[in-house]
């Protein structure tokens, strides 16, 4: 992870501030930074989203391609995740430097989405055992400003909401061989239901309290963090502890409660923004990258 | 359009080392690309960028240091190398690193006896001759010229003319953007 060099005095300042529920930029312990979410930024993907959370900048592109279903799940499609840490984020990521972080994030995403019911995989099936839609979700880290997992999960949810998969018709010949026909109309497509897609909330333990959405400086002061993935109804699907420090059980329960609360409000605001963008339709002014 | 990030100075004897990396996002092309960087085409582009910018940046002013230029392609629709050069020029100017001149690049091709400037992906894929030209506009010097496929030498003049014309147009746009930005920043600082 990109790191920041902090003096002991600065660390003490941050830790003492957090005990009083006051963070360096004036937020409370449970406040997120101002986030910008925009979908449909890359035109030759099936769906895309860009999220800017403070200094953290993430771009997610989803491409839908046809493939064969996995052997153990013949009537479902599946998702493949790939995380690329761009060298723009930190010089350490040049060449193969960012691969370790990238695989860690990709594996976390796989675990979260492997829980039943997060995405309706049966809708991605075309012909059982023969054809299905594979969604390649590619995450690009443009800038590292702390709290990567949250921003990535928000971007993945927004990109999946924005994904448009063309409708497919299967025609059967007399010999029994099947032909697949993709509809030519760009508006004739299926959309994914992302109501149950979870979002990750990272809670970092600083001193005796925990904070949501840590900046790079705060991450340097915290020894242990808890990543929980929360759905919009407040159900916890996955939990992971990261960091070299240890957490005692009461703090874990407290952090879980905070995480559920924060997660629900995060989902509510994200859904509001996505619905607003959707309702503007083609009249929406796209800011893209030059705003 | 490719995205650029400001170059940084970081470790050589009498001049600065220019270190480039060209990377494409996996969703940038029509077919999903598996490896973002490290494959042959990316390494070749990296070397070309390095060569172009070593010609333009005044490296003698920064001995024993390194300038990193990282270019990330977000979406590719033809003219990748040229867009990278233009974006990196702006980034180097934004970082305050002195250069001999703007470096502007454009691609050009030849179809049915007409020279075309700035080819899109469809035009590049059609298989005709294509050239990429990086120019230093005020002096008219060529930093990099690269050509694929077969071209009759009578047409070479026309293609270079077309590419140079496009480069000068790009230079006008980049120059205006830089001047506007500097005006805005000095106005903010002044008052």
Interface residues (C-beta under 8 A of the other chain):
Chain A: X42 X43 X44 X45 X48 X59 X61 X62 X63 X65 X82 X84 X86 X87 X88 X91 X94 X95 X96 X136 X138 X140 X142 X289
Chain B: X1 X3 X5 X8 X10 X21 X23 X25 X26 X27 X28 X29 X30 X32 X36 X37 X38 X68 X70 X72 X74 X75 X77
